[in-house]
Amino acid sequence: MDALYTAVATATHGRDGRAVSSDGKLDLQLAIPVEMGGSGQGTNPEQLFAAGYAACFASALGLVGRQAKVDVSDAAVTGEVGIGKQGEGFGLSVVLRVELPDSVDEATGRKLVEQAHQVCPYSNATRGNIPVELVIE
């Protein structure tokens, strides 16, 4: 693959540190979630992954919608990224909740969501590695 763009970010002090992009547009305090014994006084990698995956999937949905001549410009995608113990380490799971415009019928919506799942770079990166559930609301 020839990269069209490469994002660069540096994290220091792990989950209780800071993440900064090379252009300075992203500069976040990181913190372990309260549910995992932390302070919760910052964002965490799972929130960043959820936001990135949701945005990427929404873009992929827009692409396949335009190709099919179906207006999904008002669609919303919510990413839920779970983290939990897996063997000796930790694993992730994802639920993508896709809210389609009322004008899109159920069969067409399901088809577009499945097509978006095939072209979304995040979906391609996670396929076969972590469970990803698609929910149409």
DRENDRENVEX-695719 format. One record per residue: residue in one letter; residue number from 1; x negated, y negated, z of N, C-alpha, C, O in turn. Coordinates in steps of 0.2 Angstrom, whole numbers, plus 5000, padded with zeros to 4 digits. Layout:
# DRENDRENVEX-695719
{res = A	n = NUM	nX = X	nY = Y	nZ = Z	caX = X	caY = Y	caZ = Z	cX = X	cY = Y	cZ = Z	oX = X	oY = Y	oZ = Z}
...
***
This chain:
# DRENDRENVEX-695719
{res = M	n = 1	nX = 4996	nY = 5006	nZ = 5000	caX = 5000	caY = 5000	caZ = 5000	cX = 4996	cY = 4994	cZ = 5000	oX = 4991	oY = 4993	oZ = 5004}
{res = D	n = 2	nX = 4997	nY = 4989	nZ = 4996	caX = 4994	caY = 4982	caZ = 4996	cX = 4998	cY = 4978	cZ = 5000	oX = 5004	oY = 4976	oZ = 4998}
{res = A	n = 3	nX = 4996	nY = 4975	nZ = 5005	caX = 4999	caY = 4971	caZ = 5010	cX = 5001	cY = 4964	cZ = 5007	oX = 4996	oY = 4961	oZ = 5004}
{res = L	n = 4	nX = 5007	nY = 4962	nZ = 5007	caX = 5009	caY = 4955	caZ = 5004	cX = 5008	cY = 4950	cZ = 5010	oX = 5006	oY = 4944	oZ = 5008}
{res = Y	n = 5	nX = 5008	nY = 4952	nZ = 5016	caX = 5007	caY = 4948	caZ = 5022	cX = 5004	cY = 4952	cZ = 5027	oX = 5006	oY = 4958	oZ = 5028}
{res = T	n = 6	nX = 5000	nY = 4950	nZ = 5032	caX = 4998	caY = 4953	caZ = 5038	cX = 4999	cY = 4948	cZ = 5044	oX = 4996	oY = 4943	oZ = 5044}
{res = A	n = 7	nX = 5003	nY = 4951	nZ = 5048	caX = 5004	caY = 4947	caZ = 5054	cX = 4998	cY = 4949	cZ = 5059	oX = 4996	oY = 4955	oZ = 5060}
{res = V	n = 8	nX = 4996	nY = 4944	nZ = 5063	caX = 4990	caY = 4945	caZ = 5068	cX = 4992	cY = 4942	cZ = 5074	oX = 4994	oY = 4936	oZ = 5075}
{res = A	n = 9	nX = 4992	nY = 4946	nZ = 5080	caX = 4993	caY = 4944	caZ = 5086	cX = 4989	cY = 4947	cZ = 5091	oX = 4986	oY = 4953	oZ = 5090}
{res = T	n = 10	nX = 4987	nY = 4944	nZ = 5097	caX = 4983	caY = 4946	caZ = 5102	cX = 4986	cY = 4946	cZ = 5108	oX = 4989	oY = 4941	oZ = 5110}
{res = A	n = 11	nX = 4986	nY = 4952	nZ = 5112	caX = 4989	caY = 4953	caZ = 5118	cX = 4983	cY = 4953	cZ = 5123	oX = 4978	oY = 4957	oZ = 5122}
{res = T	n = 12	nX = 4984	nY = 4950	nZ = 5129	caX = 4979	caY = 4951	caZ = 5134	cX = 4982	cY = 4953	cZ = 5141	oX = 4988	oY = 4951	oZ = 5142}
{res = H	n = 13	nX = 4979	nY = 4957	nZ = 5145	caX = 4982	caY = 4959	caZ = 5151	cX = 4988	cY = 4964	cZ = 5150	oX = 4992	oY = 4964	oZ = 5155}
{res = G	n = 14	nX = 4989	nY = 4967	nZ = 5145	caX = 4994	caY = 4972	caZ = 5144	cX = 5001	cY = 4969	cZ = 5145	oX = 5003	oY = 4963	oZ = 5143}
{res = R	n = 15	nX = 5005	nY = 4973	nZ = 5148	caX = 5012	caY = 4971	caZ = 5149	cX = 5013	cY = 4965	cZ = 5154	oX = 5018	oY = 4962	oZ = 5155}
{res = D	n = 16	nX = 5008	nY = 4963	nZ = 5158	caX = 5008	caY = 4957	caZ = 5162	cX = 5003	cY = 4952	cZ = 5160	oX = 4999	oY = 4950	oZ = 5164}
{res = G	n = 17	nX = 5004	nY = 4950	nZ = 5154	caX = 4999	caY = 4946	caZ = 5151	cX = 5002	cY = 4941	cZ = 5146	oX = 5007	oY = 4938	oZ = 5148}
{res = R	n = 18	nX = 4999	nY = 4940	nZ = 5141	caX = 5001	caY = 4935	caZ = 5136	cX = 5000	cY = 4938	cZ = 5129	oX = 4996	oY = 4941	oZ = 5128}
{res = A	n = 19	nX = 5005	nY = 4936	nZ = 5124	caX = 5004	caY = 4938	caZ = 5117	cX = 5004	cY = 4932	cZ = 5113	oX = 5009	oY = 4927	oZ = 5114}
{res = V	n = 20	nX = 4999	nY = 4931	nZ = 5109	caX = 4999	caY = 4925	caZ = 5105	cX = 4997	cY = 4927	cZ = 5097	oX = 4993	oY = 4931	oZ = 5096}
{res = S	n = 21	nX = 5001	nY = 4924	nZ = 5093	caX = 5000	caY = 4925	caZ = 5086	cX = 4994	cY = 4921	cZ = 5083	oX = 4992	oY = 4916	oZ = 5086}
{res = S	n = 22	nX = 4991	nY = 4923	nZ = 5078	caX = 4985	caY = 4920	caZ = 5075	cX = 4986	cY = 4912	cZ = 5073	oX = 4982	oY = 4908	oZ = 5073}
{res = D	n = 23	nX = 4993	nY = 4911	nZ = 5071	caX = 4995	caY = 4904	caZ = 5069	cX = 4997	cY = 4900	cZ = 5075	oX = 4999	oY = 4894	oZ = 5074}
{res = G	n = 24	nX = 4998	nY = 4903	nZ = 5081	caX = 5000	caY = 4900	caZ = 5087	cX = 5008	cY = 4899	cZ = 5087	oX = 5010	oY = 4896	oZ = 5092}
{res = K	n = 25	nX = 5012	nY = 4901	nZ = 5082	caX = 5019	caY = 4900	caZ = 5082	cX = 5022	cY = 4905	cZ = 5087	oX = 5028	oY = 4903	oZ = 5090}
{res = L	n = 26	nX = 5019	nY = 4910	nZ = 5089	caX = 5021	caY = 4915	caZ = 5094	cX = 5017	cY = 4914	cZ = 5100	oX = 5011	oY = 4916	oZ = 5099}
{res = D	n = 27	nX = 5019	nY = 4912	nZ = 5106	caX = 5015	caY = 4912	caZ = 5112	cX = 5019	cY = 4914	cZ = 5118	oX = 5023	oY = 4909	oZ = 5120}
{res = L	n = 28	nX = 5019	nY = 4920	nZ = 5120	caX = 5024	caY = 4922	caZ = 5125	cX = 5020	cY = 4925	cZ = 5131	oX = 5015	oY = 4928	oZ = 5131}
{res = Q	n = 29	nX = 5023	nY = 4923	nZ = 5137	caX = 5022	caY = 4927	caZ = 5143	cX = 5025	cY = 4934	cZ = 5143	oX = 5031	oY = 4934	oZ = 5142}
{res = L	n = 30	nX = 5021	nY = 4939	nZ = 5145	caX = 5023	caY = 4946	caZ = 5145	cX = 5024	cY = 4948	cZ = 5152	oX = 5020	oY = 4945	oZ = 5157}
{res = A	n = 31	nX = 5029	nY = 4952	nZ = 5154	caX = 5030	caY = 4954	caZ = 5160	cX = 5033	cY = 4961	cZ = 5160	oX = 5037	oY = 4962	oZ = 5155}
{res = I	n = 32	nX = 5032	nY = 4965	nZ = 5165	caX = 5035	caY = 4972	caZ = 5165	cX = 5042	cY = 4971	cZ = 5167	oX = 5044	oY = 4967	oZ = 5172}
{res = P	n = 33	nX = 5047	nY = 4974	nZ = 5164	caX = 5054	caY = 4973	caZ = 5166	cX = 5055	cY = 4975	cZ = 5173	oX = 5052	oY = 4980	oZ = 5176}
{res = V	n = 34	nX = 5060	nY = 4972	nZ = 5177	caX = 5062	caY = 4974	caZ = 5183	cX = 5064	cY = 4981	cZ = 5184	oX = 5062	oY = 4985	oZ = 5189}
{res = E	n = 35	nX = 5067	nY = 4984	nZ = 5179	caX = 5069	caY = 4991	caZ = 5179	cX = 5063	cY = 4996	cZ = 5179	oX = 5064	oY = 5002	oZ = 5181}
{res = M	n = 36	nX = 5057	nY = 4993	nZ = 5177	caX = 5051	caY = 4997	caZ = 5177	cX = 5046	cY = 4995	cZ = 5183	oX = 5040	oY = 4997	oZ = 5183}
{res = G	n = 37	nX = 5049	nY = 4991	nZ = 5188	caX = 5045	caY = 4989	caZ = 5194	cX = 5041	cY = 4983	cZ = 5193	oX = 5037	oY = 4981	oZ = 5197}
{res = G	n = 38	nX = 5043	nY = 4979	nZ = 5188	caX = 5039	caY = 4973	caZ = 5187	cX = 5043	cY = 4967	cZ = 5189	oX = 5049	oY = 4967	oZ = 5192}
{res = S	n = 39	nX = 5040	nY = 4961	nZ = 5187	caX = 5044	caY = 4955	caZ = 5189	cX = 5049	cY = 4953	cZ = 5185	oX = 5054	oY = 4949	oZ = 5187}
{res = G	n = 40	nX = 5049	nY = 4955	nZ = 5178	caX = 5054	caY = 4953	caZ = 5173	cX = 5053	cY = 4945	cZ = 5171	oX = 5058	oY = 4943	oZ = 5168}
{res = Q	n = 41	nX = 5048	nY = 4942	nZ = 5173	caX = 5047	caY = 4935	caZ = 5172	cX = 5044	cY = 4933	cZ = 5165	oX = 5041	oY = 4928	oZ = 5165}
{res = G	n = 42	nX = 5045	nY = 4938	nZ = 5161	caX = 5042	caY = 4936	caZ = 5154	cX = 5046	cY = 4941	cZ = 5149	oX = 5050	oY = 4946	oZ = 5151}
{res = T	n = 43	nX = 5044	nY = 4941	nZ = 5143	caX = 5047	caY = 4946	caZ = 5138	cX = 5043	cY = 4952	cZ = 5139	oX = 5037	oY = 4952	oZ = 5142}
{res = N	n = 44	nX = 5045	nY = 4957	nZ = 5135	caX = 5041	caY = 4964	caZ = 5135	cX = 5040	cY = 4966	cZ = 5128	oX = 5044	oY = 4964	oZ = 5124}
{res = P	n = 45	nX = 5036	nY = 4971	nZ = 5127	caX = 5035	caY = 4974	caZ = 5120	cX = 5041	cY = 4977	cZ = 5117	oX = 5043	oY = 4977	oZ = 5111}
{res = E	n = 46	nX = 5046	nY = 4980	nZ = 5121	caX = 5052	caY = 4983	caZ = 5119	cX = 5057	cY = 4977	cZ = 5116	oX = 5060	oY = 4978	oZ = 5111}
{res = Q	n = 47	nX = 5057	nY = 4972	nZ = 5119	caX = 5061	caY = 4966	caZ = 5117	cX = 5058	cY = 4964	cZ = 5110	oX = 5062	oY = 4962	oZ = 5106}
{res = L	n = 48	nX = 5052	nY = 4963	nZ = 5110	caX = 5049	caY = 4961	caZ = 5104	cX = 5050	cY = 4966	cZ = 5098	oX = 5052	oY = 4964	oZ = 5092}
{res = F	n = 49	nX = 5050	nY = 4972	nZ = 5099	caX = 5051	caY = 4977	caZ = 5094	cX = 5058	cY = 4977	cZ = 5092	oX = 5060	oY = 4978	oZ = 5086}
{res = A	n = 50	nX = 5063	nY = 4976	nZ = 5097	caX = 5070	caY = 4976	caZ = 5096	cX = 5072	cY = 4970	cZ = 5091	oX = 5075	oY = 4971	oZ = 5086}
{res = A	n = 51	nX = 5069	nY = 4964	nZ = 5093	caX = 5070	caY = 4958	caZ = 5089	cX = 5067	cY = 4959	cZ = 5082	oX = 5070	oY = 4957	oZ = 5077}
{res = G	n = 52	nX = 5061	nY = 4962	nZ = 5081	caX = 5058	caY = 4963	caZ = 5075	cX = 5062	cY = 4968	cZ = 5070	oX = 5063	oY = 4967	oZ = 5064}
{res = Y	n = 53	nX = 5064	nY = 4973	nZ = 5073	caX = 5067	caY = 4979	caZ = 5070	cX = 5074	cY = 4976	cZ = 5067	oX = 5076	oY = 4977	oZ = 5062}
{res = A	n = 54	nX = 5078	nY = 4972	nZ = 5072	caX = 5084	caY = 4970	caZ = 5070	cX = 5084	cY = 4965	cZ = 5064	oX = 5088	oY = 4965	oZ = 5060}
{res = A	n = 55	nX = 5079	nY = 4960	nZ = 5065	caX = 5078	caY = 4955	caZ = 5059	cX = 5076	cY = 4959	cZ = 5053	oX = 5079	oY = 4957	oZ = 5047}
{res = C	n = 56	nX = 5072	nY = 4963	nZ = 5053	caX = 5070	caY = 4967	caZ = 5047	cX = 5075	cY = 4971	cZ = 5044	oX = 5076	oY = 4971	oZ = 5038}
{res = F	n = 57	nX = 5079	nY = 4974	nZ = 5048	caX = 5085	caY = 4978	caZ = 5046	cX = 5090	cY = 4974	cZ = 5043	oX = 5093	oY = 4976	oZ = 5038}
{res = A	n = 58	nX = 5091	nY = 4968	nZ = 5046	caX = 5096	caY = 4963	caZ = 5043	cX = 5094	cY = 4961	cZ = 5036	oX = 5098	oY = 4960	oZ = 5032}
{res = S	n = 59	nX = 5088	nY = 4960	nZ = 5035	caX = 5085	caY = 4958	caZ = 5029	cX = 5086	cY = 4964	cZ = 5023	oX = 5088	oY = 4962	oZ = 5018}
{res = A	n = 60	nX = 5084	nY = 4970	nZ = 5026	caX = 5085	caY = 4975	caZ = 5021	cX = 5093	cY = 4976	cZ = 5019	oX = 5094	oY = 4978	oZ = 5014}
{res = L	n = 61	nX = 5097	nY = 4975	nZ = 5024	caX = 5104	caY = 4976	caZ = 5023	cX = 5106	cY = 4970	cZ = 5018	oX = 5110	oY = 4972	oZ = 5013}
{res = G	n = 62	nX = 5104	nY = 4964	nZ = 5018	caX = 5105	caY = 4959	caZ = 5014	cX = 5103	cY = 4961	cZ = 5007	oX = 5106	oY = 4959	oZ = 5002}
{res = L	n = 63	nX = 5097	nY = 4964	nZ = 5006	caX = 5094	caY = 4966	caZ = 5000	cX = 5099	cY = 4971	cZ = 4996	oX = 5101	oY = 4970	oZ = 4990}
{res = V	n = 64	nX = 5101	nY = 4976	nZ = 5000	caX = 5105	caY = 4981	caZ = 4997	cX = 5112	cY = 4979	cZ = 4995	oX = 5115	oY = 4981	oZ = 4991}
{res = G	n = 65	nX = 5114	nY = 4974	nZ = 5000	caX = 5121	caY = 4971	caZ = 4998	cX = 5121	cY = 4967	cZ = 4992	oX = 5125	oY = 4968	oZ = 4988}
{res = R	n = 66	nX = 5115	nY = 4963	nZ = 4991	caX = 5115	caY = 4959	caZ = 4985	cX = 5115	cY = 4964	cZ = 4979	oX = 5118	oY = 4962	oZ = 4973}
{res = Q	n = 67	nX = 5111	nY = 4969	nZ = 4979	caX = 5110	caY = 4974	caZ = 4974	cX = 5117	cY = 4977	cZ = 4972	oX = 5118	oY = 4978	oZ = 4966}
{res = A	n = 68	nX = 5121	nY = 4978	nZ = 4977	caX = 5128	caY = 4981	caZ = 4976	cX = 5133	cY = 4976	cZ = 4975	oX = 5139	oY = 4978	oZ = 4974}
{res = K	n = 69	nX = 5131	nY = 4970	nZ = 4975	caX = 5136	caY = 4964	caZ = 4974	cX = 5141	cY = 4964	cZ = 4979	oX = 5147	oY = 4963	oZ = 4978}
{res = V	n = 70	nX = 5139	nY = 4965	nZ = 4986	caX = 5143	caY = 4965	caZ = 4992	cX = 5140	cY = 4960	cZ = 4996	oX = 5135	oY = 4960	oZ = 4998}
{res = D	n = 71	nX = 5145	nY = 4955	nZ = 4998	caX = 5142	caY = 4950	caZ = 5003	cX = 5142	cY = 4952	cZ = 5010	oX = 5147	oY = 4953	oZ = 5013}
{res = V	n = 72	nX = 5136	nY = 4953	nZ = 5012	caX = 5135	caY = 4955	caZ = 5019	cX = 5131	cY = 4949	cZ = 5023	oX = 5128	oY = 4951	oZ = 5028}
{res = S	n = 73	nX = 5131	nY = 4943	nZ = 5020	caX = 5127	caY = 4938	caZ = 5023	cX = 5129	cY = 4936	cZ = 5030	oX = 5125	oY = 4933	oZ = 5034}
{res = D	n = 74	nX = 5135	nY = 4938	nZ = 5032	caX = 5138	caY = 4937	caZ = 5039	cX = 5137	cY = 4943	cZ = 5044	oX = 5139	oY = 4943	oZ = 5049}
{res = A	n = 75	nX = 5133	nY = 4948	nZ = 5041	caX = 5132	caY = 4953	caZ = 5046	cX = 5127	cY = 4952	cZ = 5051	oX = 5123	oY = 4947	oZ = 5051}
{res = A	n = 76	nX = 5128	nY = 4955	nZ = 5057	caX = 5123	caY = 4954	caZ = 5063	cX = 5120	cY = 4961	cZ = 5065	oX = 5124	oY = 4966	oZ = 5065}
{res = V	n = 77	nX = 5114	nY = 4961	nZ = 5066	caX = 5111	caY = 4968	caZ = 5068	cX = 5108	cY = 4967	cZ = 5075	oX = 5104	oY = 4962	oZ = 5076}
{res = T	n = 78	nX = 5110	nY = 4971	nZ = 5080	caX = 5107	caY = 4971	caZ = 5087	cX = 5103	cY = 4977	cZ = 5088	oX = 5105	oY = 4983	oZ = 5087}
{res = G	n = 79	nX = 5097	nY = 4976	nZ = 5090	caX = 5092	caY = 4981	caZ = 5091	cX = 5092	cY = 4983	cZ = 5098	oX = 5091	oY = 4978	oZ = 5102}
{res = E	n = 80	nX = 5092	nY = 4989	nZ = 5100	caX = 5091	caY = 4991	caZ = 5107	cX = 5086	cY = 4996	cZ = 5107	oX = 5086	oY = 5002	oZ = 5104}
{res = V	n = 81	nX = 5080	nY = 4995	nZ = 5111	caX = 5074	caY = 4999	caZ = 5111	cX = 5074	cY = 5001	cZ = 5118	oX = 5073	oY = 4998	oZ = 5123}
{res = G	n = 82	nX = 5074	nY = 5008	nZ = 5119	caX = 5074	caY = 5011	caZ = 5125	cX = 5066	cY = 5014	cZ = 5126	oX = 5063	oY = 5016	oZ = 5121}
{res = I	n = 83	nX = 5064	nY = 5014	nZ = 5132	caX = 5058	caY = 5017	caZ = 5134	cX = 5059	cY = 5021	cZ = 5140	oX = 5062	oY = 5020	oZ = 5145}
{res = G	n = 84	nX = 5055	nY = 5027	nZ = 5140	caX = 5056	caY = 5032	caZ = 5145	cX = 5050	cY = 5037	cZ = 5145	oX = 5047	oY = 5037	oZ = 5140}
{res = K	n = 85	nX = 5050	nY = 5041	nZ = 5150	caX = 5045	caY = 5046	caZ = 5151	cX = 5046	cY = 5051	cZ = 5145	oX = 5051	oY = 5053	oZ = 5144}
{res = Q	n = 86	nX = 5040	nY = 5053	nZ = 5142	caX = 5040	caY = 5058	caZ = 5137	cX = 5034	cY = 5062	cZ = 5138	oX = 5028	oY = 5060	oZ = 5136}
{res = G	n = 87	nX = 5034	nY = 5068	nZ = 5141	caX = 5028	caY = 5072	caZ = 5143	cX = 5024	cY = 5068	cZ = 5148	oX = 5027	oY = 5066	oZ = 5153}
{res = E	n = 88	nX = 5018	nY = 5068	nZ = 5146	caX = 5013	caY = 5064	caZ = 5151	cX = 5013	cY = 5057	cZ = 5150	oX = 5011	oY = 5053	oZ = 5154}
{res = G	n = 89	nX = 5016	nY = 5055	nZ = 5144	caX = 5016	caY = 5047	caZ = 5143	cX = 5023	cY = 5045	cZ = 5142	oX = 5028	oY = 5046	oZ = 5146}
{res = F	n = 90	nX = 5024	nY = 5040	nZ = 5137	caX = 5031	caY = 5037	caZ = 5137	cX = 5033	cY = 5037	cZ = 5129	oX = 5029	oY = 5038	oZ = 5125}
{res = G	n = 91	nX = 5039	nY = 5037	nZ = 5128	caX = 5042	caY = 5037	caZ = 5121	cX = 5047	cY = 5032	cZ = 5121	oX = 5050	oY = 5029	oZ = 5126}
{res = L	n = 92	nX = 5049	nY = 5030	nZ = 5114	caX = 5054	caY = 5025	caZ = 5113	cX = 5060	cY = 5028	cZ = 5109	oX = 5059	oY = 5034	oZ = 5106}
{res = S	n = 93	nX = 5066	nY = 5025	nZ = 5110	caX = 5071	caY = 5027	caZ = 5106	cX = 5075	cY = 5020	cZ = 5103	oX = 5074	oY = 5015	oZ = 5107}
{res = V	n = 94	nX = 5078	nY = 5020	nZ = 5098	caX = 5081	caY = 5014	caZ = 5095	cX = 5089	cY = 5016	cZ = 5093	oX = 5090	oY = 5021	oZ = 5091}
{res = V	n = 95	nX = 5093	nY = 5011	nZ = 5095	caX = 5100	caY = 5010	caZ = 5092	cX = 5100	cY = 5004	cZ = 5089	oX = 5099	oY = 4998	oZ = 5091}
{res = L	n = 96	nX = 5102	nY = 5004	nZ = 5082	caX = 5104	caY = 4998	caZ = 5079	cX = 5111	cY = 4997	cZ = 5078	oX = 5115	oY = 5002	oZ = 5075}
{res = R	n = 97	nX = 5114	nY = 4992	nZ = 5081	caX = 5121	caY = 4991	caZ = 5080	cX = 5122	cY = 4986	cZ = 5075	oX = 5120	oY = 4980	oZ = 5075}
{res = V	n = 98	nX = 5126	nY = 4988	nZ = 5070	caX = 5127	caY = 4983	caZ = 5064	cX = 5134	cY = 4981	cZ = 5064	oX = 5139	oY = 4985	oZ = 5063}
{res = E	n = 99	nX = 5135	nY = 4975	nZ = 5064	caX = 5142	caY = 4972	caZ = 5064	cX = 5142	cY = 4969	cZ = 5057	oX = 5139	oY = 4964	oZ = 5055}
{res = L	n = 100	nX = 5147	nY = 4972	nZ = 5053	caX = 5148	caY = 4970	caZ = 5046	cX = 5154	cY = 4965	cZ = 5045	oX = 5158	oY = 4965	oZ = 5050}
{res = P	n = 101	nX = 5154	nY = 4961	nZ = 5040	caX = 5160	caY = 4956	caZ = 5039	cX = 5166	cY = 4961	cZ = 5038	oX = 5166	oY = 4966	oZ = 5036}
{res = D	n = 102	nX = 5172	nY = 4958	nZ = 5040	caX = 5178	caY = 4961	caZ = 5040	cX = 5180	cY = 4963	cZ = 5032	oX = 5184	oY = 4968	oZ = 5031}
{res = S	n = 103	nX = 5177	nY = 4959	nZ = 5028	caX = 5178	caY = 4960	caZ = 5021	cX = 5175	cY = 4967	cZ = 5018	oX = 5177	oY = 4969	oZ = 5012}
{res = V	n = 104	nX = 5171	nY = 4970	nZ = 5022	caX = 5167	caY = 4976	caZ = 5019	cX = 5171	cY = 4982	cZ = 5022	oX = 5171	oY = 4983	oZ = 5028}
{res = D	n = 105	nX = 5173	nY = 4986	nZ = 5018	caX = 5177	caY = 4992	caZ = 5020	cX = 5172	cY = 4997	cZ = 5023	oX = 5166	oY = 4997	oZ = 5022}
{res = E	n = 106	nX = 5175	nY = 5002	nZ = 5027	caX = 5170	caY = 5006	caZ = 5031	cX = 5166	cY = 5011	cZ = 5027	oX = 5160	oY = 5011	oZ = 5028}
{res = A	n = 107	nX = 5168	nY = 5013	nZ = 5021	caX = 5164	caY = 5018	caZ = 5017	cX = 5158	cY = 5014	cZ = 5014	oX = 5153	oY = 5016	oZ = 5014}
{res = T	n = 108	nX = 5160	nY = 5008	nZ = 5011	caX = 5155	caY = 5004	caZ = 5008	cX = 5150	cY = 5002	cZ = 5013	oX = 5144	oY = 5002	oZ = 5012}
{res = G	n = 109	nX = 5152	nY = 5000	nZ = 5019	caX = 5148	caY = 4998	caZ = 5025	cX = 5143	cY = 5003	cZ = 5027	oX = 5137	oY = 5002	oZ = 5027}
{res = R	n = 110	nX = 5146	nY = 5009	nZ = 5027	caX = 5141	caY = 5015	caZ = 5029	cX = 5136	cY = 5016	cZ = 5024	oX = 5130	oY = 5017	oZ = 5026}
{res = K	n = 111	nX = 5138	nY = 5016	nZ = 5018	caX = 5133	caY = 5017	caZ = 5012	cX = 5128	cY = 5012	cZ = 5012	oX = 5122	oY = 5013	oZ = 5011}
{res = L	n = 112	nX = 5130	nY = 5005	nZ = 5013	caX = 5125	caY = 5000	caZ = 5013	cX = 5120	cY = 5001	cZ = 5019	oX = 5114	oY = 5000	oZ = 5018}
{res = V	n = 113	nX = 5123	nY = 5002	nZ = 5025	caX = 5118	caY = 5003	caZ = 5031	cX = 5113	cY = 5009	cZ = 5030	oX = 5107	oY = 5008	oZ = 5032}
{res = E	n = 114	nX = 5116	nY = 5015	nZ = 5027	caX = 5111	caY = 5020	caZ = 5026	cX = 5106	cY = 5018	cZ = 5020	oX = 5100	oY = 5020	oZ = 5021}
{res = Q	n = 115	nX = 5108	nY = 5014	nZ = 5015	caX = 5103	caY = 5012	caZ = 5010	cX = 5098	cY = 5007	cZ = 5014	oX = 5092	oY = 5008	oZ = 5012}
{res = A	n = 116	nX = 5100	nY = 5003	nZ = 5018	caX = 5096	caY = 4998	caZ = 5021	cX = 5091	cY = 5002	cZ = 5026	oX = 5085	oY = 5000	oZ = 5026}
{res = H	n = 117	nX = 5093	nY = 5008	nZ = 5029	caX = 5089	caY = 5012	caZ = 5033	cX = 5083	cY = 5015	cZ = 5029	oX = 5078	oY = 5017	oZ = 5031}
{res = Q	n = 118	nX = 5084	nY = 5016	nZ = 5022	caX = 5079	caY = 5019	caZ = 5018	cX = 5074	cY = 5014	cZ = 5015	oX = 5068	oY = 5016	oZ = 5014}
{res = V	n = 119	nX = 5076	nY = 5008	nZ = 5015	caX = 5071	caY = 5003	caZ = 5012	cX = 5068	cY = 4998	cZ = 5018	oX = 5063	oY = 4995	oZ = 5017}
{res = C	n = 120	nX = 5071	nY = 4998	nZ = 5024	caX = 5068	caY = 4994	caZ = 5029	cX = 5061	cY = 4997	cZ = 5031	oX = 5060	oY = 5002	oZ = 5033}
{res = P	n = 121	nX = 5056	nY = 4992	nZ = 5031	caX = 5049	caY = 4995	caZ = 5033	cX = 5049	cY = 4997	cZ = 5041	oX = 5045	oY = 5002	oZ = 5042}
{res = Y	n = 122	nX = 5053	nY = 4995	nZ = 5045	caX = 5053	caY = 4997	caZ = 5052	cX = 5056	cY = 5004	cZ = 5052	oX = 5053	oY = 5009	oZ = 5056}
{res = S	n = 123	nX = 5061	nY = 5005	nZ = 5048	caX = 5064	caY = 5012	caZ = 5048	cX = 5059	cY = 5017	cZ = 5045	oX = 5059	oY = 5022	oZ = 5047}
{res = N	n = 124	nX = 5056	nY = 5015	nZ = 5040	caX = 5051	caY = 5019	caZ = 5037	cX = 5045	cY = 5021	cZ = 5041	oX = 5043	oY = 5026	oZ = 5041}
{res = A	n = 125	nX = 5043	nY = 5016	nZ = 5045	caX = 5038	caY = 5017	caZ = 5050	cX = 5040	cY = 5022	cZ = 5056	oX = 5036	oY = 5025	oZ = 5059}
{res = T	n = 126	nX = 5046	nY = 5021	nZ = 5058	caX = 5048	caY = 5025	caZ = 5064	cX = 5051	cY = 5032	cZ = 5062	oX = 5052	oY = 5037	oZ = 5066}
{res = R	n = 127	nX = 5053	nY = 5033	nZ = 5055	caX = 5056	caY = 5039	caZ = 5053	cX = 5052	cY = 5045	cZ = 5055	oX = 5046	oY = 5046	oZ = 5053}
{res = G	n = 128	nX = 5055	nY = 5050	nZ = 5059	caX = 5052	caY = 5056	caZ = 5061	cX = 5047	cY = 5055	cZ = 5067	oX = 5045	oY = 5060	oZ = 5069}
{res = N	n = 129	nX = 5047	nY = 5049	nZ = 5069	caX = 5043	caY = 5048	caZ = 5075	cX = 5047	cY = 5047	cZ = 5081	oX = 5045	oY = 5049	oZ = 5087}
{res = I	n = 130	nX = 5052	nY = 5043	nZ = 5081	caX = 5057	caY = 5041	caZ = 5086	cX = 5064	cY = 5042	cZ = 5084	oX = 5065	oY = 5041	oZ = 5078}
{res = P	n = 131	nX = 5068	nY = 5043	nZ = 5089	caX = 5075	caY = 5044	caZ = 5087	cX = 5078	cY = 5037	cZ = 5085	oX = 5077	oY = 5032	oZ = 5089}
{res = V	n = 132	nX = 5081	nY = 5036	nZ = 5080	caX = 5085	caY = 5029	caZ = 5078	cX = 5092	cY = 5031	cZ = 5076	oX = 5093	oY = 5035	oZ = 5072}
{res = E	n = 133	nX = 5096	nY = 5028	nZ = 5080	caX = 5104	caY = 5029	caZ = 5079	cX = 5107	cY = 5023	cZ = 5076	oX = 5105	oY = 5017	oZ = 5078}
{res = L	n = 134	nX = 5110	nY = 5024	nZ = 5070	caX = 5114	caY = 5018	caZ = 5067	cX = 5121	cY = 5018	cZ = 5069	oX = 5125	oY = 5023	oZ = 5068}
{res = V	n = 135	nX = 5123	nY = 5012	nZ = 5072	caX = 5130	caY = 5012	caZ = 5074	cX = 5133	cY = 5006	cZ = 5070	oX = 5131	oY = 5000	oZ = 5071}
{res = I	n = 136	nX = 5139	nY = 5007	nZ = 5067	caX = 5142	caY = 5002	caZ = 5063	cX = 5148	cY = 5000	cZ = 5068	oX = 5153	oY = 5004	oZ = 5070}
{res = E	n = 137	nX = 5148	nY = 4993	nZ = 5069	caX = 5154	caY = 4991	caZ = 5074	cX = 5158	cY = 4986	cZ = 5070	oX = 5163	oY = 4983	oZ = 5073}
***
